[in-house]
Amino acid sequence: MKAFQNVRVYADGMGLCRTDVLFSTHILGIGGGIGDAEVISLPEDAIVLPGFIDEHIHGAGGADAMDASEEALSTIAQTVAQEGTTGFLATTMTQSRENILAAMRAVRAYRGGEHTGARLLGVHLEGPFISAAHKGAQPLEYVATPSVEMFEAYRQASGDCIRIVTLAPEEEGAEALIAHLHANGIVASVGHTGAKHDDIVRAMHAGATHVTHTYNAQSALHHREIGTVGCALLYDDLCCELIADGIHVSVPAMKLLAKNKPAGKLLLITDAMRAKGLHDGVSELGGQTVIVRGGEARLADGTLAGSVLRMNRAVENLVKKVGMDLCAAVDCATRYPARELGIEREAGSIAVGKRADFAVLNADFDVLMTVCGGEIAYCR
């Protein structure tokens, strides 16, 4: 057994408090004494938070989910642990059927083994069922019509671990796919879309509950047609992903989204690509050259190509730039994604019986330590 003793903790139902946390693979006690457990020493300004959950990340540390290898997935898991992330969805992109199937098989194989670092929770299938006009950094030649048959092939290859599917609801076949996803407990997320208000309403009636990287690669708000962005702001039932880096979304736009969404409906993501954790320079996304400079990842034509954002910095930006309370900001990276993925009974907050997944930060939001399932995955 291990323990944090007399430290600041964001504990479920208790808020920020100074107490002890006793754990092995799971949390055994909070504030009830630590017995003869091994005490993990932390600096005075340390704060123990639930481990972050990134439901939308393509890659990190030079690896990408589309590399279709267990080694790449392991690299991502090890790299994101350095930013306090303890669980993530391997996010694909619009590619050929063969390449997506290969990525699904790699996820299945990886989840069947024992690994260290952040836990691979499943797959976020971003594309290929998107709008060509709103493809963003997705390769145009692989954009495909929404298809239940094609989705089921991907689902089977993954070992039934697809948790979110991003699609354009205005495309032919999308409504049937959304209904199929909803019936199978999979999150249908509108994204890379030119959907108008009525398209979004039909999608919601079919079972869509989610918006992929809100504001980005989707129809904008206009006073005569509110588009996808307007619907994201208007409808409380829609959970909205946010890349809170100040690059993909301006600070005023982040504030607007935070002001409009009720508790539980704003989710932090990084949408990071393989260059995260590396130095500036030339990288790659879906066979396309990406230039990374000054915290921005762009294609040669200037199109944003994912991010190199770290989740601890996304939380910091919600606090310092948006003005959100620390606990509320942390919930957007922990409690709420866990709820959206249906794993809130095991992760997303610090409570007795849940997995011992912790992100330990200092006053500057630097990650001092990450604990995944009771094991130290990263120590500064």
C-alpha positions in Angstrom: 0.0 0.0 0.0 1.0 3.6 -0.7 -0.2 6.9 0.7 -0.2 10.6 0.3 0.0 12.1 3.8 -1.3 15.5 4.8 -1.5 16.9 1.3 -4.0 19.1 -0.6 -6.4 16.9 -2.4 -9.4 17.5 -4.6 -11.6 14.7 -3.1 -15.0 13.8 -4.4 -17.7 15.4 -2.2 -15.1 17.2 -0.1 -13.6 19.8 -2.5 -10.1 20.9 -1.9 -9.0 19.8 1.5 -5.8 18.7 3.3 -5.9 15.1 4.1 -4.4 11.6 3.6 -5.1 9.2 0.7 -4.4 5.5 1.1 -4.3 3.4 -2.1 -3.0 0.3 -3.8 -4.4 -0.2 -7.4 -7.5 1.5 -6.1 -8.3 4.1 -3.5 -8.6 2.5 -0.1 -9.2 5.4 2.2 -9.4 9.2 2.4 -8.7 10.8 5.8 -8.9 7.6 7.8 -5.2 7.1 8.6 -2.5 5.4 6.5 -1.2 2.6 8.9 2.1 1.3 7.7 1.7 2.3 4.1 4.6 3.7 2.1 4.4 7.5 2.2 5.0 9.3 -1.1 6.5 12.6 -0.3 5.3 15.7 -2.1 6.3 19.4 -2.0 4.2 21.8 0.2 2.5 23.4 -2.8 1.5 20.1 -4.4 -2.1 19.4 -5.1 -3.4 15.9 -5.8 -6.1 15.8 -8.5 -7.9 13.0 -10.3 -6.0 11.8 -13.3 -6.9 13.6 -16.5 -8.9 11.8 -19.3 -8.2 12.9 -22.9 -11.0 11.6 -25.1 -9.6 13.1 -28.3 -5.9 12.7 -28.9 -4.2 11.4 -32.1 -0.6 11.1 -30.9 2.4 12.3 -28.9 6.1 11.6 -28.5 6.5 11.0 -32.2 3.8 8.3 -32.4 0.3 8.4 -33.8 -2.7 6.1 -33.4 -2.7 5.6 -37.2 0.8 4.1 -37.0 -1.2 1.0 -36.2 1.3 -0.5 -33.8 1.4 -1.5 -30.2 4.7 0.4 -29.9 3.1 3.6 -31.1 0.3 3.3 -28.6 2.7 2.6 -25.8 4.7 5.7 -26.7 1.5 7.8 -26.6 0.6 6.3 -23.2 4.0 7.0 -21.8 4.1 10.5 -23.2 0.7 11.7 -22.0 1.4 10.5 -18.5 3.9 13.3 -18.3 1.0 15.8 -18.4 -1.1 14.1 -15.8 -3.2 12.1 -18.2 -4.1 8.6 -16.9 -6.6 7.6 -19.6 -7.1 8.4 -23.3 -9.0 7.4 -26.4 -6.7 6.6 -29.4 -8.1 8.9 -32.0 -8.0 8.0 -35.7 -8.5 10.2 -38.7 -9.9 10.0 -42.1 -7.9 7.4 -44.0 -8.3 4.4 -46.2 -10.4 1.5 -44.9 -7.3 -0.7 -44.8 -5.4 1.8 -42.7 -8.2 2.4 -40.2 -8.7 -1.4 -39.9 -5.0 -1.8 -39.1 -5.2 0.9 -36.4 -8.3 -0.8 -34.9 -6.4 -4.2 -34.8 -3.4 -2.5 -33.1 -5.7 -1.1 -30.4 -7.3 -4.5 -29.9 -3.9 -6.2 -29.5 -2.6 -3.4 -27.2 -5.6 -3.6 -24.9 -5.1 -7.4 -24.6 -1.7 -6.9 -23.0 -0.1 -5.4 -19.9 1.3 -1.9 -20.2 2.5 1.0 -18.2 1.6 4.7 -18.5 -1.9 6.1 -19.2 -4.6 3.6 -19.8 -6.0 3.1 -23.4 -9.7 3.4 -22.8 -10.7 2.7 -26.4 -11.1 4.5 -29.7 -12.4 7.9 -30.9 -13.2 7.3 -34.6 -12.8 10.8 -36.1 -13.9 10.3 -39.7 -14.0 9.1 -42.3 -17.7 10.0 -42.2 -17.2 13.7 -42.5 -18.0 16.6 -44.8 -15.5 17.2 -47.5 -16.0 21.0 -47.2 -15.1 20.9 -43.5 -12.4 18.3 -43.6 -9.8 20.5 -41.8 -6.5 18.6 -41.8 -8.2 15.4 -42.9 -7.2 14.0 -46.3 -9.9 14.7 -48.8 -9.5 11.5 -50.8 -10.5 9.3 -47.9 -13.7 11.1 -46.9 -16.5 8.5 -47.0 -20.3 8.4 -46.8 -21.6 7.4 -43.3 -22.2 3.6 -43.3 -23.3 1.3 -40.6 -21.7 -1.6 -42.4 -18.3 0.1 -42.6 -18.6 1.2 -39.0 -19.3 -2.3 -37.9 -16.2 -3.5 -39.7 -14.1 -1.0 -37.7 -15.9 -1.9 -34.5 -15.3 -5.6 -34.9 -11.6 -5.1 -35.7 -11.2 -2.9 -32.6 -12.6 -5.6 -30.3 -15.7 -3.6 -29.7 -13.9 -0.6 -28.0 -15.0 2.3 -30.2 -16.4 4.8 -27.7 -17.0 8.0 -29.8 -17.6 8.5 -33.5 -17.2 11.9 -35.1 -19.4 12.4 -38.2 -21.2 15.0 -40.3 -24.9 14.7 -39.7 -26.0 16.3 -42.9 -24.4 13.6 -45.0 -26.6 10.8 -46.5 -26.7 7.8 -44.2 -25.6 9.8 -41.1 -29.0 9.6 -39.4 -29.1 5.8 -39.6 -25.5 5.6 -38.3 -26.3 7.9 -35.4 -29.3 5.8 -34.4 -27.1 2.7 -34.6 -24.4 4.2 -32.4 -27.0 5.4 -29.9 -28.6 2.0 -29.7 -25.2 0.4 -29.0 -24.1 2.9 -26.3 -21.5 4.7 -28.5 -21.3 8.5 -28.4 -22.3 10.1 -31.7 -20.4 13.4 -32.1 -21.1 16.0 -34.7 -17.9 17.4 -36.2 -16.1 18.3 -39.4 -19.5 19.4 -40.6 -21.4 22.1 -42.4 -24.6 21.1 -40.6 -27.3 23.7 -40.2 -29.6 24.1 -37.2 -32.3 21.6 -38.5 -29.6 19.0 -39.3 -28.3 19.2 -35.8 -31.8 18.9 -34.3 -32.5 15.8 -36.4 -29.2 14.3 -35.3 -30.1 15.0 -31.7 -33.4 13.2 -32.1 -31.5 10.3 -33.6 -29.2 10.1 -30.6 -26.3 12.6 -31.2 -25.1 14.0 -27.9 -21.7 15.5 -28.5 -19.8 18.1 -30.5 -16.2 17.5 -31.7 -13.6 20.3 -31.0 -16.3 23.0 -30.8 -15.8 25.9 -33.2 -13.2 24.1 -35.3 -14.0 22.6 -38.7 -17.8 23.2 -38.4 -20.4 25.7 -39.6 -20.2 29.0 -37.7 -22.8 31.0 -35.9 -24.8 33.4 -38.0 -27.8 35.4 -37.0 -30.0 33.9 -39.7 -28.5 30.4 -39.5 -26.9 29.4 -36.2 -25.1 26.4 -37.6 -23.2 23.8 -35.5 -21.5 26.4 -33.3 -24.8 28.1 -32.5 -26.4 24.8 -31.7 -23.5 23.9 -29.4 -24.1 27.1 -27.5 -27.9 26.8 -27.5 -28.6 23.2 -26.6 -27.8 22.1 -23.1 -27.9 18.4 -24.0 -24.9 18.7 -26.2 -21.5 17.9 -24.6 -18.9 20.2 -26.2 -15.2 19.4 -26.6 -12.8 22.3 -26.3 -9.2 22.7 -27.4 -8.3 25.3 -24.8 -4.9 26.4 -26.2 -5.8 29.9 -27.2 -4.8 29.0 -30.8 -7.7 26.8 -32.0 -10.1 28.9 -30.0 -9.7 32.5 -28.9 -10.0 33.3 -25.2 -13.3 35.2 -25.6 -14.7 32.3 -27.5 -13.6 29.9 -24.7 -15.3 32.2 -22.2 -18.5 32.3 -24.3 -18.6 28.5 -24.5 -17.9 28.1 -20.7 -20.6 30.7 -19.9 -23.2 28.9 -22.0 -22.6 25.2 -21.1 -24.1 23.8 -17.9 -22.0 21.8 -15.5 -20.9 18.5 -17.1 -21.2 19.6 -20.7 -17.8 21.2 -21.3 -15.0 18.7 -21.9 -11.3 19.5 -22.3 -9.4 17.7 -25.1 -6.0 18.2 -26.5 -6.6 16.9 -30.1 -2.8 16.5 -30.0 -0.8 15.0 -32.8 2.5 13.1 -32.9 4.7 16.2 -32.4 3.5 16.8 -28.9 6.4 16.4 -26.5 9.0 17.0 -29.2 10.8 20.1 -30.3 9.6 22.4 -33.1 10.1 21.3 -36.6 8.6 19.1 -39.4 6.1 16.4 -38.4 3.4 14.4 -40.1 -0.3 13.8 -39.9 -2.1 11.3 -42.2 0.6 11.4 -44.7 0.6 15.2 -44.8 3.6 17.4 -43.8 3.0 19.4 -40.7 5.1 22.4 -39.5 5.3 22.8 -35.7 6.4 26.2 -34.5 5.7 28.2 -31.3 3.1 25.8 -30.1 1.2 25.7 -33.4 0.9 22.7 -35.7 -0.1 23.6 -39.3 -0.2 22.1 -42.8 1.8 23.9 -45.5 -1.3 25.9 -46.5 -1.7 27.2 -42.9 -4.5 24.8 -41.9 -4.3 23.9 -38.2 -3.4 20.2 -37.9 -4.2 19.2 -34.4 -2.3 20.6 -31.5 0.7 20.0 -29.2 -1.3 21.1 -26.2 -0.7 19.4 -22.8 -3.8 18.7 -20.7 -2.3 20.3 -17.6 -2.0 23.5 -19.6 -5.5 23.2 -20.9 -6.7 23.1 -17.3 -4.4 26.1 -16.5 -5.9 28.1 -19.4 -9.5 27.5 -18.1 -8.4 28.8 -14.7 -6.2 31.7 -15.7 -7.6 32.9 -19.0 -11.3 31.9 -18.7 -11.6 32.6 -15.0 -13.0 29.2 -14.0 -12.7 27.9 -10.5 -9.9 25.3 -10.2 -12.2 22.4 -9.3 -14.6 23.2 -12.0 -11.8 23.3 -14.6 -10.4 20.0 -13.3 -13.9 18.4 -13.7 -13.8 19.3 -17.4 -10.7 17.1 -17.8 -11.7 14.3 -15.3 -15.2 13.9 -14.0 -17.1 14.9 -17.1 -15.2 12.9 -19.7 -15.5 9.9 -17.4 -19.2 10.4 -17.3 -19.4 10.8 -21.1 -17.5 7.5 -21.6 -19.5 5.6 -19.0 -16.6 5.0 -16.6 -17.5 7.3 -13.8 -17.8 4.4 -11.3 -14.1 3.6 -11.8 -12.4 6.9 -12.8 -12.8 10.7 -13.0 -12.7 11.6 -9.3 -10.9 10.8 -6.1 -13.2 8.5 -4.1 -12.9 5.3 -2.2 -13.1 2.3 -4.5 -12.1 4.1 -7.7 -8.9 3.5 -9.5 -5.8 5.1 -8.0 -5.3 7.5 -10.9 -3.8 10.8 -9.8 -2.3 13.9 -11.4 -0.1 15.8 -8.9 0.5 19.4 -9.9 2.2 22.4 -8.3 1.0 26.0 -8.0 2.3 26.7 -11.5 0.3 23.8 -13.0 3.5 21.8 -13.7 3.0 18.0 -13.3 5.1 16.7 -10.5 3.8 13.1 -10.6 1.3 10.9 -12.3 0.0 7.8 -10.8 -1.9 5.2 -13.0 -3.6 2.4 -11.2 -1.5 2.9 -8.1 1.8 2.9 -10.0 4.0 5.9 -10.5 4.0 6.4 -14.3 5.8 9.8 -14.2 7.8 11.7 -11.6 9.4 15.0 -12.4 
